[in-house]
Amino acid sequence: MERLLNVMTGLSVLLILMVLVSVRRARIRVEYSVAWLVGAAALLGLSRARGLLRSIADLLGMTYPPLALMLLVGCVFLLIFYRFSLIISQLKDDNIALAQRVAILEYHLQTLKDQAAGC
């Protein structure tokens, strides 16, 4: 049990460092990094708080506290992935609408050029 919790602690610290480096290098926007930092901090906190983890495992009816941690981490990161899926879908729709507007503007610009050349 101790080894698994130490591995989870190491992974959470690594995730926090990766997110902070990515923000610093402008590879990820700050508003999107907050969800990752909160998730990694929750993982770090739960992997270090043995008593709280045992209480949560008892509440969930599990006898092995690290299994409860893995379940909670999985649920938190599924929510993060769902949120980003919504954001990506909205961005895709916005890109389609923007491409259509550009095409309409190019058509109108070409029409104006043709009219000016015909005069």
OpenMM code with the backbone's topology and positions (N, CA, C; nanometers):
from openmm import Vec3, app, unit

residues = "MET GLU ARG LEU LEU ASN VAL MET THR GLY LEU SER VAL LEU LEU ILE LEU MET VAL LEU VAL SER VAL ARG ARG ALA ARG ILE ARG VAL GLU TYR SER VAL ALA TRP LEU VAL GLY ALA ALA ALA LEU LEU GLY LEU SER ARG ALA ARG GLY LEU LEU ARG SER ILE ALA ASP LEU LEU GLY MET THR TYR PRO PRO LEU ALA LEU MET LEU LEU VAL GLY CYS VAL PHE LEU LEU ILE PHE TYR ARG PHE SER LEU ILE ILE SER GLN LEU LYS ASP ASP ASN ILE ALA LEU ALA GLN ARG VAL ALA ILE LEU GLU TYR HIS LEU GLN THR LEU LYS ASP GLN ALA ALA GLY CYS".split()
positions = [
    Vec3(0.0828, -0.1187, 0.0000),
    Vec3(0.0000, 0.0000, 0.0000),
    Vec3(0.0879, 0.1260, 0.0000),
    Vec3(0.1886, 0.1257, 0.0819),
    Vec3(0.2760, 0.2419, 0.0946),
    Vec3(0.3462, 0.2733, -0.0371),
    Vec3(0.3913, 0.1715, -0.1068),
    Vec3(0.4633, 0.1918, -0.2321),
    Vec3(0.3723, 0.2548, -0.3375),
    Vec3(0.2496, 0.2040, -0.3482),
    Vec3(0.1556, 0.2581, -0.4471),
    Vec3(0.1232, 0.4041, -0.4177),
    Vec3(0.1037, 0.4371, -0.2915),
    Vec3(0.0749, 0.5758, -0.2557),
    Vec3(0.1954, 0.6659, -0.2831),
    Vec3(0.3156, 0.6145, -0.2623),
    Vec3(0.4352, 0.6932, -0.2954),
    Vec3(0.4475, 0.7149, -0.4458),
    Vec3(0.4123, 0.6137, -0.5239),
    Vec3(0.4138, 0.6286, -0.6697),
    Vec3(0.3115, 0.7330, -0.7124),
    Vec3(0.1937, 0.7291, -0.6527),
    Vec3(0.0900, 0.8283, -0.6859),
    Vec3(0.1355, 0.9691, -0.6476),
    Vec3(0.2058, 0.9815, -0.5357),
    Vec3(0.2594, 1.1116, -0.4958),
    Vec3(0.3592, 1.1609, -0.5999),
    Vec3(0.4494, 1.0731, -0.6406),
    Vec3(0.5481, 1.1110, -0.7421),
    Vec3(0.4838, 1.1507, -0.8737),
    Vec3(0.3827, 1.0756, -0.9156),
    Vec3(0.3138, 1.1079, -1.0413),
    Vec3(0.2404, 1.2412, -1.0324),
    Vec3(0.1810, 1.2687, -0.9173),
    Vec3(0.1100, 1.3967, -0.9037),
    Vec3(0.2070, 1.5141, -0.9054),
    Vec3(0.3223, 1.4986, -0.8404),
    Vec3(0.4229, 1.6050, -0.8433),
    Vec3(0.4747, 1.6241, -0.9866),
    Vec3(0.4980, 1.5141, -1.0572),
    Vec3(0.5422, 1.5218, -1.1964),
    Vec3(0.4381, 1.5921, -1.2841),
    Vec3(0.3109, 1.5606, -1.2639),
    Vec3(0.2042, 1.6259, -1.3410),
    Vec3(0.1999, 1.7755, -1.3121),
    Vec3(0.2137, 1.8126, -1.1861),
    Vec3(0.2135, 1.9549, -1.1508),
    Vec3(0.3301, 2.0263, -1.2196),
    Vec3(0.4481, 1.9659, -1.2148),
    Vec3(0.5647, 2.0267, -1.2795),
    Vec3(0.5467, 2.0374, -1.4302),
    Vec3(0.4923, 1.9339, -1.4927),
    Vec3(0.4698, 1.9374, -1.6376),
    Vec3(0.3729, 2.0484, -1.6760),
    Vec3(0.2665, 2.0642, -1.5988),
    Vec3(0.1677, 2.1680, -1.6290),
    Vec3(0.2305, 2.3060, -1.6113),
    Vec3(0.3056, 2.3251, -1.5036),
    Vec3(0.3675, 2.4557, -1.4806),
    Vec3(0.4691, 2.4901, -1.5886),
    Vec3(0.5476, 2.3926, -1.6322),
    Vec3(0.6432, 2.4170, -1.7403),
    Vec3(0.5690, 2.4492, -1.8697),
    Vec3(0.4599, 2.3784, -1.8959),
    Vec3(0.3816, 2.4044, -2.0172),
    Vec3(0.3203, 2.5436, -2.0154),
    Vec3(0.2737, 2.5878, -1.9002),
    Vec3(0.2191, 2.7236, -1.8894),
    Vec3(0.3303, 2.8254, -1.9118),
    Vec3(0.4450, 2.8002, -1.8533),
    Vec3(0.5576, 2.8926, -1.8668),
    Vec3(0.6023, 2.9060, -2.0119),
    Vec3(0.6008, 2.7962, -2.0854),
    Vec3(0.6420, 2.7983, -2.2259),
    Vec3(0.5274, 2.8303, -2.3203),
    Vec3(0.4123, 2.8628, -2.2665),
    Vec3(0.2924, 2.9005, -2.3426),
    Vec3(0.2429, 2.7877, -2.4322),
    Vec3(0.2563, 2.6648, -2.3880),
    Vec3(0.2028, 2.5516, -2.4631),
    Vec3(0.0604, 2.5186, -2.4216),
    Vec3(0.0209, 2.5664, -2.3051),
    Vec3(-0.1151, 2.5470, -2.2563),
    Vec3(-0.1600, 2.6792, -2.1957),
    Vec3(-0.2852, 2.7115, -2.2170),
    Vec3(-0.3385, 2.8369, -2.1647),
    Vec3(-0.3635, 2.8228, -2.0149),
    Vec3(-0.3518, 2.9323, -1.9440),
    Vec3(-0.3635, 2.9308, -1.7990),
    Vec3(-0.5009, 2.8799, -1.7552),
    Vec3(-0.6064, 2.9219, -1.8232),
    Vec3(-0.7406, 2.8799, -1.7801),
    Vec3(-0.7620, 2.7294, -1.7955),
    Vec3(-0.6908, 2.6665, -1.8875),
    Vec3(-0.7027, 2.5215, -1.9029),
    Vec3(-0.6108, 2.4478, -1.8059),
    Vec3(-0.5035, 2.5105, -1.7650),
    Vec3(-0.4108, 2.4447, -1.6737),
    Vec3(-0.4665, 2.4343, -1.5328),
    Vec3(-0.5619, 2.5195, -1.4992),
    Vec3(-0.6179, 2.5180, -1.3641),
    Vec3(-0.6822, 2.3830, -1.3330),
    Vec3(-0.7565, 2.3272, -1.4274),
    Vec3(-0.8212, 2.1981, -1.4039),
    Vec3(-0.7174, 2.0895, -1.3790),
    Vec3(-0.6086, 2.0909, -1.4564),
    Vec3(-0.5031, 1.9911, -1.4362),
    Vec3(-0.4338, 2.0102, -1.3025),
    Vec3(-0.4089, 2.1342, -1.2657),
    Vec3(-0.3426, 2.1601, -1.1377),
    Vec3(-0.4305, 2.1202, -1.0198),
    Vec3(-0.5596, 2.1467, -1.0287),
    Vec3(-0.6512, 2.1070, -0.9210),
    Vec3(-0.6568, 1.9543, -0.9101),
    Vec3(-0.6658, 1.8872, -1.0237),
    Vec3(-0.6685, 1.7407, -1.0217),
    Vec3(-0.5408, 1.6815, -0.9650),
    Vec3(-0.4264, 1.7365, -1.0050),
    Vec3(-0.2979, 1.6866, -0.9548),
    Vec3(-0.2807, 1.7175, -0.8065),
    Vec3(-0.3272, 1.8346, -0.7635),
    Vec3(-0.3185, 1.8693, -0.6215),
    Vec3(-0.4085, 1.7785, -0.5378),
    Vec3(-0.5266, 1.7462, -0.5896),
    Vec3(-0.6154, 1.6532, -0.5183),
    Vec3(-0.5503, 1.5159, -0.5068),
    Vec3(-0.4876, 1.4709, -0.6143),
    Vec3(-0.4166, 1.3436, -0.6118),
    Vec3(-0.3027, 1.3478, -0.5103),
    Vec3(-0.2286, 1.4555, -0.5088),
    Vec3(-0.1187, 1.4697, -0.4146),
    Vec3(-0.1702, 1.4701, -0.2704),
    Vec3(-0.2740, 1.5468, -0.2455),
    Vec3(-0.3290, 1.5542, -0.1104),
    Vec3(-0.3833, 1.4209, -0.0607),
    Vec3(-0.4574, 1.3531, -0.1461),
    Vec3(-0.5145, 1.2247, -0.1047),
    Vec3(-0.4075, 1.1164, -0.0886),
    Vec3(-0.3038, 1.1215, -0.1692),
    Vec3(-0.1995, 1.0195, -0.1570),
    Vec3(-0.1159, 1.0391, -0.0311),
    Vec3(-0.1158, 1.1588, 0.0247),
    Vec3(-0.0412, 1.1865, 0.1478),
    Vec3(-0.1290, 1.1783, 0.2728),
    Vec3(-0.2585, 1.1955, 0.2621),
    Vec3(-0.3496, 1.1945, 0.3776),
    Vec3(-0.4064, 1.0538, 0.3955),
    Vec3(-0.3307, 0.9698, 0.4630),
    Vec3(-0.3700, 0.8290, 0.4784),
    Vec3(-0.5030, 0.8136, 0.5520),
    Vec3(-0.5236, 0.8919, 0.6582),
    Vec3(-0.6470, 0.8819, 0.7366),
    Vec3(-0.7695, 0.9181, 0.6544),
    Vec3(-0.7598, 1.0269, 0.5791),
    Vec3(-0.8698, 1.0695, 0.4930),
    Vec3(-0.8973, 0.9659, 0.3854),
    Vec3(-0.7910, 0.9095, 0.3310),
    Vec3(-0.8058, 0.8079, 0.2270),
    Vec3(-0.8745, 0.6828, 0.2823),
    Vec3(-0.8391, 0.6432, 0.4058),
    Vec3(-0.9058, 0.5283, 0.4688),
    Vec3(-1.0535, 0.5576, 0.4919),
    Vec3(-1.0848, 0.6801, 0.5331),
    Vec3(-1.2251, 0.7182, 0.5560),
    Vec3(-1.3046, 0.7138, 0.4262),
    Vec3(-1.2446, 0.7628, 0.3195),
    Vec3(-1.3123, 0.7608, 0.1896),
    Vec3(-1.3319, 0.6176, 0.1425),
    Vec3(-1.2294, 0.5333, 0.1623),
    Vec3(-1.2412, 0.3923, 0.1233),
    Vec3(-1.3512, 0.3231, 0.2027),
    Vec3(-1.3601, 0.3522, 0.3315),
    Vec3(-1.4672, 0.2943, 0.4126),
    Vec3(-1.6037, 0.3432, 0.3659),
    Vec3(-1.6114, 0.4708, 0.3330),
    Vec3(-1.7369, 0.5285, 0.2845),
    Vec3(-1.7814, 0.4623, 0.1539),
    Vec3(-1.6844, 0.4304, 0.0682),
    Vec3(-1.7143, 0.3665, -0.0602),
    Vec3(-1.7279, 0.2146, -0.0478),
    Vec3(-1.6992, 0.1604, 0.0702),
    Vec3(-1.7096, 0.0168, 0.0914),
    Vec3(-1.5922, -0.0616, 0.0366),
    Vec3(-1.4773, 0.0009, 0.0300),
    Vec3(-1.3573, -0.0646, -0.0214),
    Vec3(-1.2633, -0.0950, 0.0944),
    Vec3(-1.1950, -0.2066, 0.0845),
    Vec3(-1.1029, -0.2449, 0.1916),
    Vec3(-0.9606, -0.1998, 0.1652),
    Vec3(-0.9300, -0.1625, 0.0418),
    Vec3(-0.7947, -0.1241, 0.0034),
    Vec3(-0.7944, 0.0244, -0.0327),
    Vec3(-0.7439, 0.1120, 0.0549),
    Vec3(-0.7494, 0.2567, 0.0315),
    Vec3(-0.6887, 0.3035, -0.1008),
    Vec3(-0.5749, 0.2490, -0.1479),
    Vec3(-0.5242, 0.2964, -0.2771),
    Vec3(-0.6206, 0.2711, -0.3930),
    Vec3(-0.7034, 0.1674, -0.3823),
    Vec3(-0.8037, 0.1429, -0.4858),
    Vec3(-0.9075, 0.2555, -0.4869),
    Vec3(-0.9434, 0.3033, -0.3690),
    Vec3(-1.0359, 0.4173, -0.3605),
    Vec3(-0.9722, 0.5419, -0.4224),
    Vec3(-0.8414, 0.5589, -0.3978),
    Vec3(-0.7707, 0.6720, -0.4577),
    Vec3(-0.7731, 0.6629, -0.6095),
    Vec3(-0.7463, 0.5458, -0.6621),
    Vec3(-0.7474, 0.5276, -0.8071),
    Vec3(-0.8869, 0.5556, -0.8645),
    Vec3(-0.9909, 0.5117, -0.7939),
    Vec3(-1.1275, 0.5374, -0.8391),
    Vec3(-1.1566, 0.6870, -0.8416),
    Vec3(-1.1196, 0.7566, -0.7370),
    Vec3(-1.1434, 0.9014, -0.7316),
    Vec3(-1.0638, 0.9756, -0.8386),
    Vec3(-0.9383, 0.9362, -0.8557),
    Vec3(-0.8546, 1.0000, -0.9576),
    Vec3(-0.9137, 0.9768, -1.0967),
    Vec3(-0.9566, 0.8552, -1.1219),
    Vec3(-1.0178, 0.8244, -1.2511),
    Vec3(-1.1411, 0.9094, -1.2762),
    Vec3(-1.2246, 0.9254, -1.1744),
    Vec3(-1.3459, 1.0066, -1.1894),
    Vec3(-1.3124, 1.1538, -1.2134),
    Vec3(-1.2158, 1.2065, -1.1388),
    Vec3(-1.1779, 1.3473, -1.1554),
    Vec3(-1.1234, 1.3721, -1.2954),
    Vec3(-1.0355, 1.2837, -1.3424),
    Vec3(-0.9773, 1.3061, -1.4737),
    Vec3(-1.0769, 1.2793, -1.5866),
    Vec3(-1.1739, 1.1925, -1.5645),
    Vec3(-1.2807, 1.1776, -1.6636),
    Vec3(-1.3601, 1.3068, -1.6773),
    Vec3(-1.3864, 1.3729, -1.5653),
    Vec3(-1.4567, 1.5012, -1.5704),
    Vec3(-1.3737, 1.6065, -1.6433),
    Vec3(-1.2433, 1.6064, -1.6187),
    Vec3(-1.1558, 1.7014, -1.6879),
    Vec3(-1.1570, 1.6740, -1.8382),
    Vec3(-1.1460, 1.5472, -1.8772),
    Vec3(-1.1486, 1.5125, -2.0198),
    Vec3(-1.2825, 1.5495, -2.0833),
    Vec3(-1.3920, 1.5303, -2.0111),
    Vec3(-1.5238, 1.5668, -2.0645),
    Vec3(-1.5312, 1.7175, -2.0863),
    Vec3(-1.4820, 1.7943, -1.9901),
    Vec3(-1.4840, 1.9404, -2.0027),
    Vec3(-1.4042, 1.9846, -2.1258),
    Vec3(-1.2874, 1.9242, -2.1463),
    Vec3(-1.2072, 1.9614, -2.2618),
    Vec3(-1.2700, 1.9148, -2.3924),
    Vec3(-1.3432, 1.8059, -2.3893),
    Vec3(-1.4158, 1.7624, -2.5093),
    Vec3(-1.5212, 1.8651, -2.5478),
    Vec3(-1.5892, 1.9207, -2.4491),
    Vec3(-1.6873, 2.0262, -2.4764),
    Vec3(-1.6192, 2.1499, -2.5354),
    Vec3(-1.5058, 2.1868, -2.4800),
    Vec3(-1.4334, 2.3038, -2.5295),
    Vec3(-1.3868, 2.2813, -2.6728),
    Vec3(-1.3326, 2.1638, -2.7016),
    Vec3(-1.2848, 2.1330, -2.8367),
    Vec3(-1.4006, 2.1335, -2.9360),
    Vec3(-1.5151, 2.0782, -2.8962),
    Vec3(-1.6315, 2.0772, -2.9852),
    Vec3(-1.6772, 2.2187, -3.0168),
    Vec3(-1.6782, 2.3057, -2.9159),
    Vec3(-1.7185, 2.4447, -2.9379),
    Vec3(-1.6195, 2.5153, -3.0307),
    Vec3(-1.4910, 2.4892, -3.0106),
    Vec3(-1.3896, 2.5507, -3.0971),
    Vec3(-1.4032, 2.5033, -3.2414),
    Vec3(-1.4365, 2.3764, -3.2603),
    Vec3(-1.4553, 2.3251, -3.3960),
    Vec3(-1.5727, 2.3950, -3.4638),
    Vec3(-1.6830, 2.4103, -3.3902),
    Vec3(-1.7991, 2.4800, -3.4459),
    Vec3(-1.7653, 2.6250, -3.4784),
    Vec3(-1.6898, 2.6903, -3.3900),
    Vec3(-1.6495, 2.8289, -3.4140),
    Vec3(-1.5597, 2.8401, -3.5371),
    Vec3(-1.4698, 2.7434, -3.5570),
    Vec3(-1.3814, 2.7447, -3.6745),
    Vec3(-1.4605, 2.7275, -3.8032),
    Vec3(-1.5612, 2.6413, -3.8013),
    Vec3(-1.6454, 2.6219, -3.9203),
    Vec3(-1.7186, 2.7512, -3.9541),
    Vec3(-1.7761, 2.8147, -3.8517),
    Vec3(-1.8481, 2.9405, -3.8747),
    Vec3(-1.7534, 3.0487, -3.9255),
    Vec3(-1.6338, 3.0542, -3.8721),
    Vec3(-1.5359, 3.1538, -3.9159),
    Vec3(-1.4926, 3.1291, -4.0609),
    Vec3(-1.4721, 3.0045, -4.0977),
    Vec3(-1.4343, 2.9725, -4.2365),
    Vec3(-1.5461, 3.0114, -4.3329),
    Vec3(-1.6703, 2.9909, -4.2922),
    Vec3(-1.7827, 3.0296, -4.3772),
    Vec3(-1.7877, 3.1817, -4.3938),
    Vec3(-1.7637, 3.2556, -4.2870),
    Vec3(-1.7642, 3.4016, -4.2954),
    Vec3(-1.6516, 3.4521, -4.3859),
    Vec3(-1.5356, 3.3922, -4.3768),
    Vec3(-1.4237, 3.4310, -4.4621),
    Vec3(-1.4577, 3.4043, -4.6080),
    Vec3(-1.5200, 3.2901, -4.6354),
    Vec3(-1.5578, 3.2574, -4.7733),
    Vec3(-1.6589, 3.3586, -4.8268),
    Vec3(-1.7543, 3.3974, -4.7449),
    Vec3(-1.8543, 3.4967, -4.7874),
    Vec3(-1.7854, 3.6314, -4.8155),
    Vec3(-1.6939, 3.6718, -4.7271),
    Vec3(-1.6224, 3.7983, -4.7478),
    Vec3(-1.5374, 3.7940, -4.8740),
    Vec3(-1.4705, 3.6824, -4.8997),
    Vec3(-1.3917, 3.6703, -5.0227),
    Vec3(-1.4812, 3.6778, -5.1461),
    Vec3(-1.5991, 3.6177, -5.1391),
    Vec3(-1.6926, 3.6236, -5.2515),
    Vec3(-1.7359, 3.7678, -5.2767),
    Vec3(-1.7707, 3.8398, -5.1693),
    Vec3(-1.8131, 3.9784, -5.1851),
    Vec3(-1.6979, 4.0655, -5.2366),
    Vec3(-1.5791, 4.0415, -5.1898),
    Vec3(-1.4631, 4.1173, -5.2360),
    Vec3(-1.4376, 4.0923, -5.3849),
    Vec3(-1.4479, 3.9674, -5.4275),
    Vec3(-1.4288, 3.9344, -5.5683),
    Vec3(-1.5385, 3.9984, -5.6536),
    Vec3(-1.6614, 3.9996, -5.6024),
    Vec3(-1.7729, 4.0620, -5.6742),
    Vec3(-1.7483, 4.2114, -5.6923),
    Vec3(-1.7003, 4.2765, -5.5858),
    Vec3(-1.6704, 4.4204, -5.5945),
    Vec3(-1.5570, 4.4474, -5.6935),
    Vec3(-1.4546, 4.3595, -5.6962),
    Vec3(-1.3471, 4.3756, -5.7906),
    Vec3(-1.3961, 4.3602, -5.9337),
    Vec3(-1.4835, 4.2638, -5.9564),
    Vec3(-1.5380, 4.2403, -6.0910),
    Vec3(-1.6222, 4.3598, -6.1358),
    Vec3(-1.6997, 4.4144, -6.0444),
    Vec3(-1.7825, 4.5308, -6.0781),
    Vec3(-1.6947, 4.6533, -6.1087),
    Vec3(-1.5879, 4.6693, -6.0338),
    Vec3(-1.4980, 4.7828, -6.0573),
    Vec3(-1.4249, 4.7677, -6.1909),
    Vec3(-1.3923, 4.6457, -6.2262),
    Vec3(-1.3223, 4.6219, -6.3531),
    Vec3(-1.4172, 4.6411, -6.4709),
    Vec3(-1.5454, 4.6164, -6.4522),
    Vec3(-1.6453, 4.6297, -6.5596),
    Vec3(-1.6855, 4.7739, -6.5866),
    Vec3(-1.6593, 4.8648, -6.4949),
    Vec3(-1.7006, 5.0051, -6.5155),
    Vec3(-1.6117, 5.0815, -6.6043),
] * unit.nanometer
topology = app.Topology()
chain = topology.addChain("A")
for resn in residues:
    res = topology.addResidue(resn, chain)
    for name in ("N", "CA", "C"):
        topology.addAtom(name, app.Element.getBySymbol(name[0]), res)
